[in-house]
Amino acid sequence: MSSKQSSSQNHPVTKSDGTNKTLTEEQANSRPALSSDKPEPALYLVATPIGNMGDITDRAKKILAAADLIACEDTRVTKKLAQAFGFTAPLVAYHEHNADKVRPKLIEKVKKGNVVALVSDAGTPLISDPGYKLANSAHEEGIALTSIPGASAPINALVLSGLPTDRFFFNGFLPNKTGARCKALRELISIPSTLIFFESTHRLAGSLADMYDVLGNRPAAVTRELTKKFEEIRRGNLKDLSEHYAEVGNPKGEIVIVVGQSSVQSDVLSEQDLDDQIRSAMENNSLRDAAALISTATGLPKKKVYQRALELSKDN
């Protein structure tokens, strides 16, 4: 513990209701608070806008304006944010390729009494970026850590999708190639919640087609350009959405796909529902693979599903 941490000095802190209270040094270091002049030395995880610059919060502006150092994914992206709001702190790149080298330096900066802010290119840091390793190191090193909440693309897409929000699973980006992508999707079949994915525009139609093949014809929404002028939320089922984007081509902007939970439960599955699912799965899969997919999705015995798929294939 440093001499600064072990002292008995008190810190005035402004509360949310406008009144003041005094924290001991130990309290100030255990939960960093904003003083009237400068934030306490700490690592601050700061959410930034995902498109509309007006979505930055007052707390985020205060921290970034007072920061001694701003760590970011891409300095070129964060430089635009800094120029827009007049932030002058040095920018340091922190991403998956240099994280192991830069992380100790950021921790040391905080230990020496600096205010270090971590931002992503857009949205809340640590979501699909290596920031979680920095947060973990902060905990392990015993340095002060807090989050300045704000915009988050997965949450924004979820609430705009019109799909159930009580349970959801964020998967981030799927693999680039179809084989690996389908394998990853198979692991998600039985998850009883709404699914959220990031996706690149040039892979959108292919990913939607693979989702349809593996997950079945679930309700879904493709959201893009969230919070921007040309924000779009296109709803439908996976089959229709995959066909739409295959026809119109690659859209512009950042994309988040939200996929609903399977609406068919194995305990109430009628023979017609089962036949429909099997036929749909066999459109783009072998009989054996289709049976495996439907068995996993419904909880029905694979042997039973395979036998029915065999009967249907003979009828055709």
KOLMAR-43087 format. One line per 4 residues: number of its first residue (from 1); their letters; for each residue y negated, x, z negated of C-alpha. Coordinates in pm, 1 decimal, decimal comma. Layout:
BEGIN
NUM	a	Y X Z  ... .
This chain:
BEGIN
1	mssk	0,0 0,0 0,0  -342,5 140,3 93,2  -625,4 188,9 -155,9  -808,2 -96,3 14,2 .
5	qsss	-515,5 -332,1 -46,8  -473,8 -226,2 -407,0  -837,3 -272,4 -508,1  -965,5 -580,4 -692,1 .
9	qnhp	-1258,1 -644,8 -460,4  -1326,4 -1013,0 -383,5  -1402,4 -1171,8 -45,6  -1627,0 -1473,7 20,5 .
13	vtks	-1464,8 -1714,0 268,8  -1609,7 -2024,7 429,8  -1377,5 -2326,0 400,8  -1339,2 -2595,9 666,1 .
17	dgtn	-1556,9 -2836,8 464,7  -1847,4 -2591,3 466,1  -1815,7 -2485,6 100,7  -1733,2 -2135,8 -17,6 .
21	ktlt	-1457,9 -1994,4 -230,0  -1362,8 -1639,3 -330,7  -1030,3 -1473,0 -246,4  -888,4 -1172,2 -426,2 .
25	eeqa	-802,6 -867,8 -215,0  -433,3 -956,6 -232,9  -498,9 -1311,1 -108,5  -724,5 -1188,7 170,4 .
29	nsrp	-455,3 -954,8 300,2  -171,3 -1203,3 271,8  -350,8 -1467,6 478,9  -640,7 -1338,6 689,9 .
33	alss	-944,9 -1560,6 677,4  -1273,4 -1562,1 860,3  -1561,2 -1422,4 659,5  -1921,5 -1517,7 727,8 .
37	dkpe	-1982,0 -1193,6 919,7  -1659,0 -1044,8 1057,2  -1293,2 -1144,4 1048,7  -1068,6 -965,2 803,7 .
41	paly	-872,8 -670,4 947,7  -555,0 -826,0 1088,7  -352,6 -895,3 1398,2  -476,2 -1221,0 1550,5 .
45	lvat	-262,5 -1410,3 1804,0  -528,5 -1586,8 2008,3  -462,0 -1872,6 2250,5  -676,6 -1870,7 2563,4 .
49	pign	-737,7 -2140,2 2831,6  -458,2 -2216,3 3078,6  -707,8 -2307,2 3349,1  -1022,9 -2478,5 3229,1 .
53	mgdi	-1249,4 -2228,9 3051,7  -1392,0 -2511,2 2842,9  -1065,7 -2528,5 2649,1  -1128,9 -2208,8 2455,1 .
57	tdra	-1183,8 -2285,3 2086,3  -1476,2 -2177,8 1868,8  -1238,3 -1978,5 1646,5  -1094,9 -1798,1 1947,1 .
61	kkil	-1443,3 -1702,4 2067,4  -1539,8 -1578,4 1722,1  -1229,5 -1360,7 1687,0  -1249,0 -1217,2 2038,4 .
65	aaad	-1621,4 -1148,3 2003,3  -1564,8 -958,8 1678,2  -1240,8 -782,8 1774,9  -1225,2 -404,7 1774,2 .
69	liac	-948,4 -418,2 2033,0  -797,7 -687,8 2258,0  -436,7 -640,7 2367,9  -344,3 -839,6 2679,4 .
73	edtr	-80,3 -877,3 2949,3  -306,4 -786,1 3241,0  -647,3 -630,4 3176,1  -775,2 -761,0 3511,6 .
77	vtkk	-707,0 -1119,8 3406,3  -849,5 -1085,8 3056,0  -1154,2 -899,7 3189,5  -1260,2 -1222,4 3364,9 .
81	laqa	-1233,6 -1410,5 3034,8  -1427,9 -1136,4 2855,6  -1703,9 -1140,5 3115,8  -1729,0 -1520,5 3102,9 .
85	fgft	-1791,2 -1521,8 2727,1  -1944,9 -1178,7 2669,6  -1656,9 -1016,6 2479,9  -1708,0 -642,4 2471,9 .
89	aplv	-1403,2 -508,9 2286,1  -1189,1 -253,9 2472,9  -893,1 -407,4 2656,6  -547,4 -252,5 2623,0 .
93	ayhe	-251,1 -357,8 2837,6  48,9 -475,0 2635,2  341,6 -605,8 2840,4  718,9 -578,4 2866,2 .
97	hnad	706,0 -244,0 3048,1  494,3 -57,6 2791,4  550,5 -263,4 2476,0  763,7 -6,0 2292,5 .
101	kvrp	499,2 262,2 2343,8  188,0 54,4 2273,4  315,9 -158,6 1984,5  304,4 117,0 1716,5 .
105	klie	-51,6 203,3 1819,5  -165,3 -157,2 1773,0  -0,9 -176,1 1431,8  -170,2 147,8 1330,4 .
109	kvkk	-508,5 11,6 1441,1  -473,9 -281,5 1202,8  -359,9 -54,1 919,9  -679,9 145,7 965,6 .
113	gnvv	-891,9 -164,5 910,8  -944,6 -289,4 1264,3  -944,7 -643,6 1399,9  -684,5 -652,4 1677,6 .
117	alvs	-646,4 -962,5 1895,3  -346,6 -1032,4 2115,8  -387,5 -1266,3 2413,5  -166,2 -1361,9 2708,0 .
121	dagt	-289,4 -1414,1 3062,9  -318,6 -1784,5 2981,9  -219,5 -2007,2 2692,8  -59,0 -1917,7 2363,8 .
125	plis	66,7 -1559,0 2325,5  434,0 -1495,1 2237,0  547,4 -1784,1 2461,4  751,2 -1608,8 2734,5 .
129	dpgy	594,8 -1268,6 2668,7  683,5 -966,1 2449,9  426,2 -1054,7 2186,5  697,5 -1175,8 1949,7 .
133	klan	808,7 -815,2 1900,1  455,3 -725,3 1794,8  444,9 -1017,8 1552,7  780,9 -912,8 1411,5 .
137	sahe	657,6 -555,4 1364,9  350,5 -685,8 1183,7  574,0 -868,9 937,7  796,0 -565,9 890,4 .
141	egia	497,4 -337,2 834,3  336,1 -580,6 591,4  9,3 -612,6 782,4  -193,8 -932,9 795,2 .
145	ltsi	-107,3 -1166,3 1080,1  -237,1 -1507,9 1183,3  -259,3 -1733,3 1486,9  -563,6 -1893,1 1645,5 .
149	pgas	-407,5 -2200,0 1811,6  -515,7 -2353,8 2137,5  -390,2 -2430,7 2487,1  -18,8 -2417,2 2570,1 .
153	apin	115,1 -2500,0 2916,6  463,8 -2617,0 2804,7  320,3 -2860,3 2549,2  53,6 -2984,3 2789,1 .
157	alvl	316,4 -3047,6 3058,1  544,8 -3222,8 2811,1  283,3 -3471,0 2690,9  171,7 -3543,4 3049,1 .
161	sglp	525,4 -3593,5 3182,8  586,1 -3929,5 3019,7  930,3 -3805,9 2911,8  1055,0 -3814,4 2549,6 .
165	tdrf	869,4 -3570,9 2324,9  1063,1 -3610,4 1999,5  1311,9 -3337,7 2093,7  1252,3 -3071,9 2358,1 .
169	ffng	1391,3 -2734,6 2462,9  1170,0 -2472,6 2626,4  1366,6 -2243,7 2857,5  1089,5 -2042,8 3027,5 .
173	flpn	1174,3 -1904,6 3373,6  1519,2 -1948,1 3525,2  1683,2 -1659,8 3718,2  1566,4 -1598,7 4074,7 .
177	ktga	1897,5 -1634,7 4257,6  2088,2 -1961,5 4293,9  2415,0 -1836,4 4145,1  2257,6 -1702,2 3828,5 .
181	rcka	2023,0 -2000,3 3808,5  2309,7 -2251,5 3822,8  2498,6 -2055,3 3559,4  2195,3 -2070,8 3328,6 .
185	lrel	2152,9 -2442,3 3394,4  2517,2 -2513,6 3305,6  2445,3 -2381,5 2957,9  2176,8 -2649,7 2920,1 .
189	isip	2380,3 -2952,3 3032,2  2483,2 -3066,0 2685,5  2149,5 -3004,7 2511,4  2036,4 -3351,0 2390,2 .
193	stli	1665,8 -3308,9 2455,1  1392,4 -3291,2 2715,9  1400,4 -2955,9 2899,7  1090,6 -2752,9 2994,9 .
197	ffes	1081,3 -2474,7 3255,1  824,1 -2241,0 3407,2  865,7 -2188,7 3781,0  706,0 -1998,5 4067,1 .
201	thrl	579,1 -2199,3 4362,7  803,5 -2030,0 4621,1  1116,0 -2111,4 4418,1  1025,0 -2469,1 4324,8 .
205	agsl	1229,7 -2661,6 4584,0  1534,5 -2440,1 4531,3  1518,2 -2469,7 4154,7  1484,5 -2847,9 4169,3 .
209	admy	1784,1 -2866,2 4404,6  1992,0 -2653,8 4167,2  1882,9 -2868,5 3872,6  1997,9 -3178,0 4061,3 .
213	dvlg	2332,7 -3016,8 4145,7  2400,1 -2899,9 3791,1  2221,5 -3145,4 3562,8  2263,0 -3458,2 3771,5 .
217	nrpa	1992,0 -3691,9 3893,8  1780,2 -3690,7 3578,2  1420,7 -3812,3 3549,8  1174,4 -3527,1 3580,7 .
221	avtr	812,2 -3429,6 3634,0  658,5 -3138,1 3820,7  319,5 -3045,5 3676,2  82,9 -2793,9 3831,1 .
225	eltk	-273,4 -2666,3 3800,1  -286,7 -2807,1 3447,1  -643,3 -2858,6 3313,3  -788,9 -2755,0 3652,4 .
229	kfee	-970,7 -2961,1 3913,7  -659,7 -3030,3 4122,2  -423,3 -3100,1 3833,2  -115,2 -3288,5 3954,4 .
233	irrg	174,3 -3459,4 3776,8  446,5 -3575,5 4015,5  718,8 -3786,2 3854,6  1055,2 -3897,3 3991,9 .
237	nlkd	1418,4 -3796,1 3972,5  1546,4 -3449,0 4050,9  1693,7 -3549,8 4386,4  1371,3 -3706,1 4513,8 .
241	lseh	1153,7 -3425,6 4379,0  1371,0 -3154,8 4535,5  1361,7 -3333,0 4871,8  984,7 -3382,6 4849,8 .
245	yaev	904,6 -3014,8 4790,6  1162,5 -2902,5 5045,7  972,8 -3113,6 5300,4  609,3 -3041,0 5207,9 .
249	gnpk	657,3 -2672,5 5129,9  531,5 -2456,0 4847,6  244,4 -2603,7 4645,6  -34,1 -2394,4 4496,4 .
253	geiv	-93,3 -2317,9 4131,3  100,6 -2256,2 3812,4  399,8 -2488,9 3770,7  582,8 -2637,1 3473,1 .
257	ivvg	890,2 -2855,6 3529,8  991,3 -3111,4 3267,4  1340,3 -3264,3 3289,4  1459,7 -3564,2 3091,6 .
261	qssv	1781,1 -3591,3 2897,5  2084,3 -3738,7 3073,2  2063,9 -4116,4 3047,8  2440,0 -4164,4 3065,5 .
265	qsdv	2640,2 -4123,3 2745,4  3015,9 -4071,1 2755,8  3095,7 -4348,4 2507,4  2932,0 -4615,7 2724,7 .
269	lseq	3012,4 -4469,3 3066,2  3142,6 -4734,9 3303,8  3387,9 -4658,3 3584,5  3113,0 -4717,6 3837,3 .
273	dldd	2874,0 -4479,8 3654,2  3145,4 -4214,2 3648,2  3221,0 -4259,6 4018,0  2851,6 -4237,3 4105,9 .
277	qirs	2810,9 -3913,8 3911,2  3120,8 -3760,5 4065,4  3012,7 -3849,6 4420,1  2667,3 -3705,1 4354,5 .
281	amen	2812,2 -3382,3 4215,6  3054,0 -3344,9 4509,1  2769,7 -3353,6 4759,1  2690,5 -2989,6 4685,2 .
285	nslr	2988,9 -2865,2 4484,9  3359,8 -2822,0 4534,0  3584,4 -3089,9 4383,6  3685,5 -2860,0 4100,2 .
289	daaa	3328,4 -2752,9 4020,9  3203,7 -3112,4 4038,4  3470,0 -3221,2 3791,4  3374,7 -2939,0 3554,7 .
293	list	3005,5 -3028,4 3570,3  3064,7 -3399,5 3504,7  3309,4 -3323,3 3224,1  3050,6 -3105,3 3050,4 .
297	atgl	2770,9 -3356,6 3104,0  2964,5 -3661,4 2979,9  3206,8 -3516,4 2728,1  3502,0 -3671,6 2915,6 .
301	pkkk	3822,7 -3468,0 2951,0  3804,8 -3239,6 3253,0  4156,3 -3342,1 3360,2  4054,4 -3709,7 3369,1 .
305	vyqr	3738,0 -3639,9 3567,7  3924,7 -3411,9 3808,9  4189,2 -3676,6 3872,7  3924,0 -3938,8 3948,7 .
309	alel	3735,8 -3695,6 4174,6  4060,8 -3629,1 4361,2  4111,3 -4004,0 4413,3  3755,3 -4048,7 4539,8 .
313	skdn	3788,4 -3758,1 4779,9  4100,9 -3915,4 4930,4  3920,9 -4248,1 4975,6  3660,4 -4069,4 5186,3 .
